[in-house]
Amino acid sequence: MAYLLQPVNQPYDPEEPMPTPLGFVANSGFFGGTLDLKREFKPIPRDLVAKTIDIGVDRLKRQAYGFVGGVIKAIDFGDRPMPDFFLLGAGHYYVSNRLRAVLERYALGAVEYIEVKANIPANKQPADAYYFINVLGRGQLIDWEASNKRGPRRGSDKNKRFFVLPWPPDLWVMKAPPPGNPAIWHEVDRAIDDLVYLGSGTHVFVSNALGDALNAAFPGQARLYSIREL
């Protein structure tokens, strides 16, 4: 069995009194410029990653927040501890050095880590370091015959027809991972004649062992959606 992995602050719900379990809110719309790279399954280069995460904007003073001069300025919502795994926009995931240690135990070489400076109040109990991650593992394990899918649809390439996987992921089906399959990966496109079954550079899949290890070490910090296996 495999899991679709997401941080607990996705999706963002502005109707909740505490919009995220993070204890801060960051509006990082600038990441939209990297979506083309994700669609092409290319790693995000260092110069397109924020240099600093600055948590401490006073929401009552209505200071500017978002992406400002290479810095993600976040609104501080109080004493909630800093998580070890979180999202700041457009499928961009961040991990602490503590969570990195678990990833490297199960998926050494399958993730690129770009360290980001973090200015975090001490009352949030920050980790020693935080990293933007590029998932380097690739796979084609989705069983498109057995999965709920939408299509075929025409796209920009008029000679191709496209299928996608609609939500929820409990209607998706995967084949058993072969030996050597990375423990963390993106599902890439599969093309058969004029049909293209679209993967995703923003969906992150992890093996059963890695997902269970993350859940045990960091309870409540990740959403793990079980993917049915044939």
C-alpha positions in Angstrom: 0.0 0.0 0.0 1.1 3.6 -0.6 -0.1 7.0 0.6 -0.7 10.4 -0.9 1.1 12.7 1.5 0.0 16.3 2.3 0.7 18.7 5.2 -2.1 19.4 7.6 -2.3 23.0 6.5 -3.7 22.0 3.1 -6.3 23.0 2.2 -6.4 26.4 3.9 -9.8 27.1 5.5 -10.2 30.9 6.3 -13.5 30.2 8.0 -11.9 28.5 11.0 -11.0 30.7 14.0 -7.5 29.4 13.8 -7.1 29.0 10.0 -4.3 26.4 10.2 -2.7 24.2 12.9 0.6 26.0 12.1 0.0 29.0 14.3 0.9 31.2 11.4 -0.5 32.2 8.1 1.7 33.0 5.0 0.3 34.2 1.7 2.9 32.9 -0.9 1.3 33.6 -4.2 4.7 34.1 -5.9 5.1 30.3 -6.1 2.6 30.2 -8.9 5.5 31.0 -11.3 7.0 27.6 -10.6 4.0 25.5 -11.5 5.2 25.0 -15.1 8.4 23.4 -13.7 6.2 21.1 -11.5 4.1 20.1 -14.5 7.3 19.1 -16.3 8.5 17.2 -13.2 11.6 19.4 -12.9 13.1 20.4 -9.5 12.6 24.0 -8.4 16.0 25.8 -8.6 17.4 27.4 -5.5 16.9 31.0 -6.9 13.1 30.4 -7.1 12.9 29.3 -3.4 12.4 31.9 -0.7 15.6 32.9 1.1 13.9 33.4 4.5 10.7 32.6 6.4 10.0 35.4 8.8 7.2 34.6 11.3 6.2 37.5 13.5 4.1 39.9 11.4 1.5 41.6 13.7 -1.9 40.9 12.3 -3.4 43.7 14.4 -1.2 46.3 12.8 -2.0 45.0 9.3 1.6 44.9 8.3 2.4 43.6 4.8 2.7 39.9 4.6 3.4 37.4 1.8 6.5 37.2 -0.4 8.5 40.4 0.1 12.0 40.8 -1.3 12.9 37.1 -1.1 11.3 36.7 2.3 8.1 34.9 3.2 6.5 37.2 5.8 4.0 35.3 7.9 1.4 36.4 10.4 2.0 35.0 13.9 -1.1 33.5 15.5 0.4 32.7 18.9 2.1 30.0 20.9 1.4 26.9 18.7 4.7 24.9 18.2 6.3 25.2 14.8 5.5 22.1 12.8 8.1 19.8 11.2 6.2 19.6 7.9 4.2 22.3 6.2 3.2 23.9 2.9 3.5 27.5 1.9 2.0 27.5 -1.5 1.5 25.7 -4.9 2.7 22.3 -3.6 5.8 23.7 -2.0 6.7 21.6 1.0 9.0 22.4 3.9 10.5 20.1 6.5 12.6 20.5 9.6 15.9 18.8 10.2 14.0 16.3 12.5 11.7 15.2 9.7 14.6 15.2 7.2 16.3 12.6 9.3 13.3 10.2 8.9 13.1 10.9 5.1 16.8 10.1 4.7 16.3 6.8 6.7 13.8 5.6 4.2 14.4 7.6 1.0 18.0 8.5 0.8 18.8 10.3 -2.4 15.1 10.7 -3.4 14.8 14.2 -2.0 16.7 17.4 -2.6 16.9 19.7 0.5 17.4 23.5 0.1 17.9 25.1 3.4 15.8 28.2 4.1 16.7 30.7 6.9 13.9 30.9 9.5 13.2 33.7 11.9 10.8 32.1 14.3 9.9 33.2 17.8 11.3 31.0 20.6 7.8 30.3 22.0 7.1 28.3 18.8 9.9 25.8 19.7 11.6 25.9 16.3 13.8 23.2 15.0 17.5 23.7 14.2 16.9 24.0 10.5 14.2 24.1 7.8 14.4 23.0 4.2 12.4 23.4 1.0 12.2 20.0 -0.6 12.2 18.8 -4.2 11.0 15.3 -4.5 13.3 13.6 -7.0 11.7 10.1 -7.1 9.5 9.2 -10.1 7.1 6.4 -10.7 4.3 5.1 -12.9 2.3 2.9 -10.4 -1.2 4.2 -10.9 -3.4 1.6 -12.4 -5.5 3.8 -14.7 -7.7 0.9 -15.8 -8.9 0.3 -12.2 -8.8 3.9 -11.0 -11.6 6.4 -11.1 -10.6 8.9 -13.8 -11.9 11.8 -15.8 -11.6 12.1 -19.6 -10.6 11.8 -22.3 -10.4 15.5 -22.9 -8.7 17.5 -25.6 -5.9 19.8 -24.5 -3.5 22.3 -26.1 -2.1 19.4 -28.2 -5.0 18.7 -30.5 -3.5 15.3 -31.4 -3.7 14.1 -27.8 -6.5 13.2 -25.4 -6.0 13.5 -21.7 -7.1 11.7 -18.6 -6.8 13.0 -15.0 -7.4 11.6 -11.5 -10.3 13.4 -9.8 -10.6 13.7 -6.0 -10.9 11.7 -3.7 -7.7 9.5 -3.7 -9.5 6.6 -2.1 -10.9 6.0 -5.6 -7.4 5.7 -7.1 -5.7 2.3 -7.4 -1.9 1.5 -7.5 0.1 -1.5 -8.6 2.5 -2.9 -6.0 5.8 -1.0 -6.1 8.6 -3.0 -7.8 11.9 -3.6 -6.2 14.0 -0.3 -6.2 11.0 2.0 -6.4 11.7 5.1 -4.4 10.0 5.5 -1.0 8.8 9.0 -2.0 7.9 10.0 -5.6 5.8 11.9 -8.1 3.6 9.9 -10.5 4.7 10.9 -14.0 2.6 11.0 -17.2 1.8 7.8 -19.1 1.3 8.0 -22.8 -0.3 5.2 -24.9 -0.7 6.2 -28.6 -2.8 9.4 -28.6 -4.0 9.0 -24.9 -2.1 10.7 -22.1 -2.7 9.8 -18.5 -1.6 12.8 -16.5 0.6 12.5 -13.4 1.3 15.3 -11.1 4.3 17.2 -10.0 2.5 18.5 -6.9 1.1 15.2 -5.6 3.6 13.4 -3.4 3.3 9.7 -2.8 5.2 7.7 -0.1 5.5 4.1 0.7 3.6 2.4 3.4 6.7 2.1 5.6 7.7 5.8 5.2 4.2 7.1 5.7 3.8 5.1 8.9 7.2 6.2 10.2 6.3 9.9 9.6 2.9 9.4 11.3 4.6 7.8 14.3 7.3 10.4 14.7 5.2 13.4 13.9 1.6 12.6 14.9 -1.0 15.0 13.5 1.4 16.8 11.2 0.6 15.0 7.9 -2.4 13.8 6.1 -1.9 10.3 4.7 -4.5 9.2 2.1 -4.4 5.4 1.6 -4.2 4.4 -2.0 -5.7 1.0 -2.8 -3.3 -1.6 -4.1 -4.1 -4.4 -6.5 
